[in-house]
Amino acid sequence: MAVVIIAAEFHKDIIEKMIEAARGELKLQGKKVLVKMVAGCYEMPLLADKVMRKNGVEAVVVIGFIEKGETQHGQVMGYVVHKALVDLQLKHGKPIGLGIIGPGATKEQASLRAKAYAKGAAKAALQSLSVINK
């Protein structure tokens, strides 16, 4: 069984730190970890749906950053992506640890929060998995 990290490629400097932190937390708990990259947060739900269908995947952790912009685009995208991910958890009965910073955060804020968000997302997925398996 494995936990799949799905990470957005935008803001690679921040995302790489987040992947490292999430992977470290999952491996600390003895989990096999696979990392899949997508272009951005908007592309996460499709890949999450595909990997959650596989018997060898027990949970997913999503890693991304939706930066504060000058329009409402990020807020709309954030809502759509978050809703789709919640729906996928219910559809597949498998947890998703949410490690998406924003929408509305600046790059500086995201950089400061990156490792904590990623570790928190990994821990949340594992805690939910533990409850489901009891």
VEXSE-185975 format. One line per 8 residues: number of its first residue (from 1); their letters; for each residue x, y, z of N, C-alpha, C. Coordinates in pm, whole numbers. Atoms other than C-alpha are relative to their C-alpha. Example, Ala and Ser with C-alpha at 12.3 -4.5 7.8 and 13.67 -1.06 7.14 Angstrom:
// VEXSE-185975
1> AS> 89:-119:0:1230:-450:780:90:120:0; -82:-119:-6:1367:-106:714:-77:109:73 $
This chain:
// VEXSE-185975
1> MAVVIIAA> 85:-119:0:0:0:0:89:124:0; -79:-123:12:120:351:-78:-87:122:23; 62:-133:-5:37:713:-16:59:77:-117; -44:-76:116:52:928:-327:-4:149:32; -6:-146:-10:165:1290:-308:-23:54:-140; 26:-68:127:16:1496:-589:38:146:21; -54:-134:-21:203:1823:-625:-9:84:-128; 8:-94:111:153:2128:-847:139:56:-29 $
9> EFHKDIIE> -133:-47:39:457:2245:-1042:20:151:16; -17:-144:-17:385:2619:-1004:70:29:132; -77:-40:-119:619:2787:-753:86:-117:48; -80:120:-24:864:2498:-772:87:10:125; -86:-15:-117:1092:2641:-501:-75:-31:130; 83:27:-118:810:2627:-245:-47:-145:-1; 56:134:12:663:2301:-372:104:-107:33; -104:99:-30:994:2113:-351:19:-16:151 $
17> KMIEAARG> -10:7:-146:1020:2202:20:-119:-75:59; 122:64:-49:663:2087:71:1:-150:-26; -9:143:31:717:1754:-104:95:-69:97; -100:57:-91:1027:1689:104:-58:-17:142; 57:6:-135:840:1766:429:-109:-107:9; 108:100:-2:535:1553:341:57:-141:-14; -62:131:20:747:1264:215:69:-46:128; -68:34:-126:956:1274:532:-97:-44:107 $
25> ELKLQGKK> 101:36:-101:648:1263:755:-61:-137:-30; 60:127:38:496:974:561:97:-116:19; -100:106:-16:819:773:558:29:-26:147; -18:15:-145:860:836:931:-105:-97:57; 109:89:-43:530:648:968:2:-133:-75; -17:128:67:657:362:750:-78:-17:-129; 79:8:123:458:446:438:87:4:-125; -59:-10:134:563:382:81:-59:125:-64 $
33> VLVKMVAG> 44:-128:54:544:717:-99:29:8:-150; -15:-29:142:489:793:-467:-32:148:-20; 25:-141:29:506:1149:-603:-40:14:-146; 49:-29:135:306:1262:-906:-10:152:-13; 4:-145:23:340:1611:-1053:-108:34:-101; 97:-56:94:68:1813:-1224:38:146:-22; -34:-139:33:81:2157:-1382:-34:96:114; 44:-91:-105:-117:2334:-1111:-109:-64:84 $
41> CYEMPLLA> 102:53:-91:-381:2291:-841:-128:-42:-74; 122:31:74:-664:2289:-1094:3:-141:-58; -14:132:60:-529:1965:-1241:1:-114:103; -10:102:-104:-515:1781:-907:-118:-96:8; 112:94:-18:-869:1639:-886:-3:-115:-100; 2:108:99:-843:1440:-1209:102:-108:35; -102:98:-36:-517:1274:-1109:-35:-69:132; 41:61:-128:-643:1220:-754:-106:-107:-24 $
49> DKVMRKNG> 104:98:32:-949:1043:-895:62:-126:-59; -64:115:66:-731:818:-1112:81:-84:99; -84:77:-92:-486:721:-837:-82:-61:114; 83:53:-109:-758:672:-574:-78:-124:-43; 67:120:51:-917:406:-796:87:-125:17; -93:113:-7:-608:187:-756:-3:-64:138; 4:74:-126:-614:-83:-491:123:24:86; -124:-17:-76:-253:-15:-388:18:138:61 $
57> VEAVVVIG> -9:-137:-56:-324:349:-293:-97:10:117; 86:-10:-118:-453:403:59:-36:143:37; 28:-141:-29:-440:784:77:76:88:-99; -62:-100:87:-343:1097:-114:32:123:84; -34:-131:-58:-168:1415:-4:20:96:-116; -14:-99:107:-208:1720:-227:83:118:50; -95:-106:-34:62:1988:-227:-10:108:-109; 7:-108:97:18:2327:-391:-7:136:66 $
65> FIEKGETQ> 4:-140:-45:4:2704:-364:-82:79:-100; 82:-89:83:-270:2929:-499:28:142:48; -49:-132:-39:-115:3274:-488:-110:107:-7; 90:-114:2:-303:3591:-409:23:78:-129; -10:-74:125:-377:3769:-733:-81:128:5; 73:-126:8:-538:4089:-848:-148:-20:-34; 139:31:33:-862:3915:-949:-51:-111:92; 61:106:-80:-1095:3655:-799:33:-141:-52 $
73> HGQVMGYV> -33:129:62:-947:3377:-1016:46:-103:103; -54:93:-100:-755:3217:-728:-105:-49:96; 105:40:-93:-1053:3218:-496:-97:-98:-65; 90:91:72:-1277:3057:-756:68:-136:-18; -72:125:21:-1014:2797:-841:15:-76:131; -14:64:-130:-950:2728:-473:-127:-70:43; 127:60:-37:-1317:2665:-408:-28:-125:-82; 29:112:91:-1358:2438:-711:90:-119:33 $
81> VHKALVDL> -95:108:-28:-1045:2235:-632:-29:-64:135; 27:54:-133:-1121:2198:-261:-127:-84:-1; 127:74:6:-1479:2088:-331:19:-132:-73; -23:123:76:-1367:1836:-592:77:-102:83; -80:92:-82:-1112:1688:-351:-83:-61:113; 90:54:-103:-1370:1652:-73:-93:-104:-61; 89:94:68:-1607:1485:-318:71:-131:-32; -75:121:30:-1333:1240:-417:23:-87:123 $
89> QLKHGKPI> -14:77:-124:-1274:1139:-56:-126:-81:26; 127:67:-24:-1641:1056:-23:-27:-109:-104; 20:96:109:-1654:877:-359:83:-127:21; -92:113:-8:-1352:653:-294:17:-56:141; -18:45:-137:-1360:625:86:145:-2:44; -142:-11:-33:-994:720:101:31:145:35; -28:-138:-41:-848:1026:276:93:75:-94; -90:-92:69:-686:1324:111:49:101:104 $
97> GLGIIGPG> -59:-103:-86:-449:1536:318:16:126:-82; 3:-125:76:-496:1895:205:118:89:37; -117:-84:-20:-166:2079:170:8:108:-105; 3:-111:96:-273:2363:-58:-2:130:80; -6:-130:-65:-167:2703:69:-77:99:-87; 81:-97:72:-413:2974:-28:-136:-55:-31; -36:-122:73:-589:3111:-210:11:121:93; -10:-125:-73:-497:3453:-89:132:22:70 $
105> ATKEQASL> -130:-17:-66:-148:3393:46:101:62:-98; -110:-53:82:154:3584:-79:109:-106:-9; -111:94:14:468:3404:-191:81:-5:129; -73:-4:-127:642:3516:128:-73:-80:107; 78:75:-97:359:3378:344:7:-150:-29; -5:141:38:360:3051:150:136:-61:34; -133:49:-30:735:3013:189:17:-28:149; -8:19:-145:707:3055:566:-83:-118:49 $
113> RAKAYAKG> 93:104:-45:422:2802:592:21:-135:-69; -9:116:89:536:2547:333:20:-132:74; -30:127:-65:688:2277:552:-109:-40:99; 104:31:-98:425:2302:827:-129:-46:-68; 120:41:74:136:2280:575:16:-140:-53; -22:131:60:288:1980:404:1:-111:105; 0:99:-108:359:1793:727:-140:-18:56; 137:7:-51:11:1878:851:-92:-79:-92 $
121> AAKAALQS> 82:73:97:-145:1744:532:30:-150:7; -37:141:-11:49:1418:562:-56:-60:129; 53:48:-128:-46:1381:929:-151:-16:-5; 146:7:9:-413:1452:853:-43:-123:-80; 34:118:81:-423:1186:580:21:-128:79; -30:121:-78:-260:929:809:-96:-17:117; 94:9:-113:-486:1012:1103:-137:-46:-50; 128:43:58:-797:978:886:7:-147:-41 $
129> LSVINK> -18:139:41:-662:652:746:-6:-93:121; 1:80:-123:-607:520:1097:-142:-17:52; 139:7:-47:-965:602:1196:-83:-89:-91; 75:83:96:-1105:445:879:32:-148:19; -42:139:-12:-905:126:936:-33:-66:133; 34:59:-132:-1019:78:1298:-136:-63:-2 $
